[in-house]
Structure formats: structure tokens, C-alpha cells
């Protein structure tokens, strides 16, 4: 049985920047079969990669990072979408180093 993994997809979308009502106004870019979005995690506007910045601007889009869970077997499918820029595993952030 596939394990669900918490991921941080970075997606191209319209109208989800700072001050937006949140995921309820999400564009179809975030309506991905098998991706269960964390409704408590507000989309975070993100600077697009240089190689897509011009096309994002020309399309009137923005890049946002969201958090959700998806079956491990479906991550490659998610990454292959044109409206998904990148997918990162949501790993715990912990301090490092000694006292």
C-alpha cells in the first residue's frame, strides 16, 4: 500500500498571493487528483525560477508554495504537470550543531 507523504508543491496559479482569501479561491492549478491540500497552510508567494519568470509574468500568474499530502507513487506524476514548478518533501526543521 502506498504511503502518503507530506509535500510542498510549488505551483503556477492566479490570484493566490498575499492577502488572498487562501486556498478556497485556488485556481485549477491546485486541484490535483490525489493531492490533499493542508487547508491550514496559507499559500506562500514564491519568486519564480529565472527560466520561467517571463512566462509566468506574461500569463499574469504567480508562483506559490502550498502544503499537502499525496501518495508516494504519484509524486512523479505531480512533478510532470506543466502548472507544477517543483515538489519538495516537507521535512521537519530542527536546529543543528552543538551547545
ABEGO torsion letter per residue (X at the ends): XBBBBBBBBBBBBBGABBGBAEAAABBAAABBBGBBBBAABBBBBBBBBAAAAAAAAAAGBBBBBBBBBBBAAAAAAAAABAABABBBBBBBBBBBEBX
